[in-house]
Amino acid sequence: MSDKKTAVVIGASSGVGRAMARELAYRGYRLVLVARDRAELDILAGDLRIRAKVEAVVSPLDLAAATTSGIQEFVARCAADHPAIERVAITAGQVSDDDQGPTPLPLLESIVKTNYLAVIELVAGFARHMEQHAGGTIAVCSSIAAATPRGRNTVYSSAKAGLETYCRGLQHHYRDTPVRIQAFALGYVDTAMSFGQKLLFPAASAEDTARYMADKMSTDFRVGFYPRFWRPIVMVLAHLPWGVYKRMKF
Ligand SMILES: NC(=O)c1ccc[n+]([C@@H]2O[C@H](COP(=O)([O-])OP(=O)(O)OC[C@H]3O[C@@H](n4cnc5c(N)ncnc54)[C@H](OP(=O)(O)O)[C@@H]3O)[C@@H](O)[C@H]2O)c1
């Protein structure tokens, strides 16, 4: 095993996660690539080995199906195989057109697990690992939807809001330690997730988003919007009177 530091990217088969895996590989990290789609992960791993000349291993995981003990075992296996985990980027996320109003319960559970429960279990597990080693940074993807809930993506918004709140709590817990927890509230990003949607504002590229996040992972960044122009927009939307907000279509 090389003495390179390891980065774990959960959601690496597509979009921001795939771009993040590339970004971290070119910054010299050994990669653990995680998502459900093993074939996509294998292609990415092969590409990174050749182009970025780093070790890349594939570790499939389904966040919606994983039990708490399954997540614990996954973290323990990563920690045993890669003792120098310095970066964990959890970009996995799930949206659905059927997540509207009172979302059907099986879908509700899947969205909560993929965007919140399994994610905070992973954050907790890797944070404990980093605490016992040399520290490191864990980044998660929230969304502008967390601060602007509406009738569409209802469960998704609440899951991302819960994720942000959890991260803020852990940041307070780990203050003055080398364990950094970061939450990126993303606006529109040009990936499979936003494909075909009518977007009111320009979408960032997955590559720019990953580069921004990877840069911030070396800093004391805690919570913020990307692209940053979303901050004032969300502030205005979040403070609109209900009589106006309920008429907004976005
Ligand atoms: N795109 C946007 O406009 C936008 C806006 C705001 C926030 N975000 C957030 O940004 C993050 C990145 O999104 P993206 O745009 O890169 O989306 P994407 O291209 O759809 O990628 C989503 C990733 O999540 C993985 N994933 C989905 N369900 C999973 C499950 N059950 N278990 C494990 N992995 C799972 C997918 O891999 P598999 O299918 O292989 O499992 C894929 O790698 C997400 O958290 C998303 O909520 C995106």
The ligand as an SDF file (V2000), in Angstrom:
LIG
                    3D

 48 52  0  0  0  0  0  0  0  0999 V2000
  -27.9830   18.5600   -9.5030 N   0  0  0  0  0  0  0  0  0  0  0  0
  -28.5490   19.5500   -8.8470 C   0  0  0  0  0  0  0  0  0  0  0  0
  -29.1280   20.4810   -9.4510 O   0  0  0  0  0  0  0  0  0  0  0  0
  -28.4930   19.5750   -7.3280 C   0  0  0  0  0  0  0  0  0  0  0  0
  -29.0280   20.6890   -6.6740 C   0  0  0  0  0  0  0  0  0  0  0  0
  -28.9530   20.7560   -5.2920 C   0  0  0  0  0  0  0  0  0  0  0  0
  -28.3620   19.7270   -4.5730 C   0  0  0  0  0  0  0  0  0  0  0  0
  -27.8680   18.6450   -5.2290 N   0  0  0  0  0  0  0  0  0  0  0  0
  -27.2710   17.5820   -4.4210 C   0  0  0  0  0  0  0  0  0  0  0  0
  -25.9380   17.3980   -4.8810 O   0  0  0  0  0  0  0  0  0  0  0  0
  -25.5510   16.0330   -4.7070 C   0  0  0  0  0  0  0  0  0  0  0  0
  -24.9720   15.5080   -6.0080 C   0  0  0  0  0  0  0  0  0  0  0  0
  -26.0300   15.4080   -6.9440 O   0  0  0  0  0  0  0  0  0  0  0  0
  -25.7800   15.1900   -8.5060 P   0  0  0  0  0  0  0  0  0  0  0  0
  -26.3500   16.3570   -9.1900 O   0  0  0  0  0  0  0  0  0  0  0  0
  -24.3480   14.8200   -8.7250 O   0  0  0  0  0  0  0  0  0  0  0  0
  -26.7400   13.9440   -8.7610 O   0  0  0  0  0  0  0  0  0  0  0  0
  -26.5850   12.6550   -9.6960 P   0  0  0  0  0  0  0  0  0  0  0  0
  -25.7770   12.9650  -10.8980 O   0  0  0  0  0  0  0  0  0  0  0  0
  -27.9830   12.1500   -9.8530 O   0  0  0  0  0  0  0  0  0  0  0  0
  -25.7560   11.6460   -8.7670 O   0  0  0  0  0  0  0  0  0  0  0  0
  -26.3240   11.1060   -7.6170 C   0  0  0  0  0  0  0  0  0  0  0  0
  -25.3640   10.0820   -7.0420 C   0  0  0  0  0  0  0  0  0  0  0  0
  -25.9900    9.5180   -5.8880 O   0  0  0  0  0  0  0  0  0  0  0  0
  -25.8650    8.1030   -5.9800 C   0  0  0  0  0  0  0  0  0  0  0  0
  -26.9850    7.4670   -5.3080 N   0  0  0  0  0  0  0  0  0  0  0  0
  -28.3060    7.6930   -5.5130 C   0  0  0  0  0  0  0  0  0  0  0  0
  -29.0260    6.8560   -4.7510 N   0  0  0  0  0  0  0  0  0  0  0  0
  -28.1330    6.0990   -4.0480 C   0  0  0  0  0  0  0  0  0  0  0  0
  -28.2620    5.0540   -3.1210 C   0  0  0  0  0  0  0  0  0  0  0  0
  -29.4630    4.5820   -2.7280 N   0  0  0  0  0  0  0  0  0  0  0  0
  -27.1430    4.4900   -2.5880 N   0  0  0  0  0  0  0  0  0  0  0  0
  -25.9220    4.9360   -2.9870 C   0  0  0  0  0  0  0  0  0  0  0  0
  -25.7380    5.9280   -3.8690 N   0  0  0  0  0  0  0  0  0  0  0  0
  -26.8380    6.4990   -4.4040 C   0  0  0  0  0  0  0  0  0  0  0  0
  -25.8980    7.8060   -7.4750 C   0  0  0  0  0  0  0  0  0  0  0  0
  -25.2380    6.5880   -7.7450 O   0  0  0  0  0  0  0  0  0  0  0  0
  -25.9610    5.1920   -8.1140 P   0  0  0  0  0  0  0  0  0  0  0  0
  -27.1710    5.5040   -8.9170 O   0  0  0  0  0  0  0  0  0  0  0  0
  -24.8710    4.4490   -8.8360 O   0  0  0  0  0  0  0  0  0  0  0  0
  -26.2520    4.5820   -6.7820 O   0  0  0  0  0  0  0  0  0  0  0  0
  -25.0510    8.9550   -8.0010 C   0  0  0  0  0  0  0  0  0  0  0  0
  -23.6800    8.6290   -7.9370 O   0  0  0  0  0  0  0  0  0  0  0  0
  -26.7980   15.2980   -4.2350 C   0  0  0  0  0  0  0  0  0  0  0  0
  -26.7270   15.1320   -2.8390 O   0  0  0  0  0  0  0  0  0  0  0  0
  -27.9280   16.2360   -4.5820 C   0  0  0  0  0  0  0  0  0  0  0  0
  -29.0390   16.0780   -3.7110 O   0  0  0  0  0  0  0  0  0  0  0  0
  -27.8990   18.5440   -6.5870 C   0  0  0  0  0  0  0  0  0  0  0  0
  1  2  1  0
  2  3  2  0
  2  4  1  0
  4  5  1  0
  4 48  2  0
  5  6  2  0
  6  7  1  0
  7  8  2  0
  8  9  1  0
  8 48  1  0
  9 10  1  0
  9 46  1  0
 10 11  1  0
 11 12  1  0
 11 44  1  0
 12 13  1  0
 13 14  1  0
 14 15  2  0
 14 16  1  0
 14 17  1  0
 17 18  1  0
 18 19  2  0
 18 20  1  0
 18 21  1  0
 21 22  1  0
 22 23  1  0
 23 24  1  0
 23 42  1  0
 24 25  1  0
 25 26  1  0
 25 36  1  0
 26 27  1  0
 26 35  1  0
 27 28  2  0
 28 29  1  0
 29 30  1  0
 29 35  2  0
 30 31  1  0
 30 32  2  0
 32 33  1  0
 33 34  2  0
 34 35  1  0
 36 37  1  0
 36 42  1  0
 37 38  1  0
 38 39  2  0
 38 40  1  0
 38 41  1  0
 42 43  1  0
 44 45  1  0
 44 46  1  0
 46 47  1  0
M  CHG  2   8   1  16  -1
M  END
$$$$
